[in-house]
Amino acid sequence: MPNQMEILTDLSRKRPLLRAKEARESGISTATLSRAVKQGHLERIERGLYRRPGSELDEHQSLSEVAARIPQGVIVLISALNFHQIGTHQAHAVWVQLKINAVTPKIDYPPISIVRTSLPRAFKAGVETHELNGVPVRITTPARTVADCFKHRRKLGLELCIEALREVVHDHAKPAEILKHAAMNRMEKIMVPYIEALA
């Protein structure tokens, strides 16, 4: 039978980012995790989140780190646009959607920007799960993302919204799919003239 350190080594090889919760579920004690950090087998990124030294993380490291810390959240807005390679604007923080009454998580790095919603379906409609660096990351689809951008256009700027809409209509989604998400956000009346202008 492999001991806890051997199980932990195997687990960290499979997952560039490892949550303490996943380690516990695999039968690894907190003491073993601490010993692995002291011996240099693991690096502690933040409370409850570890990585194997020298492990290869891709360009989505920030998204996977945030998703590992906030599994109930959804990556939205500019962060979702960047993931789908839409538009020219870069996110200076990871945009995360949380429930309206959710506790604001304490994350030192990377920086996060939070938007809140009371709609339960906003956590399922137009949300896909992508595995990034061994972490399941929930991210809005292009059609849902652009509808969300219009909802938050005062924060993001109308120029970003129009640029994203142009790309999504041409390369990612049909107008009907975009308008379905616009209806959820009560943005149909706002978005229809822009969509018609691009048709």
Residue pairs with C-beta under 8 A, 6 or more apart in sequence:
2 10
4 27
4 28
4 29
4 32
5 32
5 35
5 36
5 41
7 26
7 27
7 28
8 23
8 26
8 28
8 32
8 33
8 36
8 41
8 42
9 41
11 18
11 22
11 23
11 26
11 28
12 18
12 41
12 42
12 50
12 51
12 52
12 55
13 52
14 134
15 22
15 133
15 134
15 135
16 51
16 52
16 55
16 56
16 57
16 64
16 133
16 134
17 45
17 49
17 50
17 51
17 57
17 64
17 65
17 68
17 133
17 134
17 135
18 42
18 49
18 50
18 51
18 52
18 134
19 48
19 49
19 50
19 68
19 135
20 30
20 33
20 48
20 49
20 50
21 48
23 32
23 33
23 50
24 30
33 42
33 50
36 42
36 50
37 43
37 44
37 50
40 53
41 52
41 53
42 50
42 51
42 52
42 53
43 50
43 51
43 52
43 53
44 50
45 51
45 65
46 65
46 69
46 107
46 108
46 109
48 69
49 65
49 68
49 69
51 57
57 64
57 133
58 132
58 133
60 83
60 132
60 133
60 137
61 133
62 94
62 110
63 75
63 79
63 83
63 94
63 132
63 137
63 139
64 132
64 133
64 134
64 135
64 137
65 110
65 135
66 73
66 75
66 94
66 96
66 107
66 110
66 112
67 73
67 75
67 132
67 135
67 136
67 137
67 138
68 135
69 105
69 107
70 96
70 98
70 105
70 107
70 112
71 136
72 98
72 99
72 102
73 96
73 97
73 98
73 138
74 96
74 97
74 122
74 123
74 127
74 138
74 139
74 140
75 83
75 94
75 95
75 96
75 97
75 137
75 138
75 139
75 140
76 95
76 96
76 97
76 115
76 139
76 140
76 145
76 148
77 91
77 95
77 113
77 115
77 145
77 148
77 149
77 152
77 156
78 89
78 90
78 91
78 95
78 149
78 156
78 160
79 91
79 93
79 94
79 95
79 96
79 139
80 95
80 139
80 140
80 142
80 145
80 148
81 87
81 89
81 91
81 145
81 149
81 164
82 90
82 91
83 130
83 139
84 141
84 142
84 145
84 172
86 142
86 145
86 146
86 164
86 167
86 168
86 172
87 160
87 163
87 164
87 167
88 163
89 160
89 163
92 111
93 110
93 111
93 112
93 113
94 110
94 111
94 112
94 113
95 112
95 113
95 114
95 115
96 112
96 113
96 114
96 115
97 114
97 115
97 116
97 117
97 122
97 123
97 140
97 148
98 104
98 114
98 115
98 116
98 117
99 116
99 117
99 118
99 123
100 116
100 117
100 118
102 116
104 114
105 112
115 148
115 152
119 184
121 184
122 184
123 138
125 144
125 181
125 184
126 140
126 141
126 143
126 144
126 145
126 147
126 181
127 138
127 139
127 140
127 141
127 144
128 138
128 139
128 140
128 141
129 136
129 137
129 138
129 139
130 136
130 137
130 139
131 137
140 148
141 173
142 168
142 172
142 173
143 168
143 172
143 173
143 177
143 178
143 180
143 181
144 181
145 164
145 168
146 161
146 164
146 165
146 168
146 173
146 178
146 181
147 178
147 181
147 182
147 184
147 185
147 187
147 191
148 181
148 185
149 156
149 160
149 161
149 164
149 165
150 161
150 165
150 182
150 185
150 187
150 190
150 191
151 185
151 186
151 187
153 161
162 194
165 178
165 191
165 194
165 195
165 198
166 198
168 178
169 175
169 178
169 195
169 198
169 199
170 198
175 195
175 199
178 191
178 195
179 188
179 191
179 192
179 195
182 188
182 190
182 191
182 192
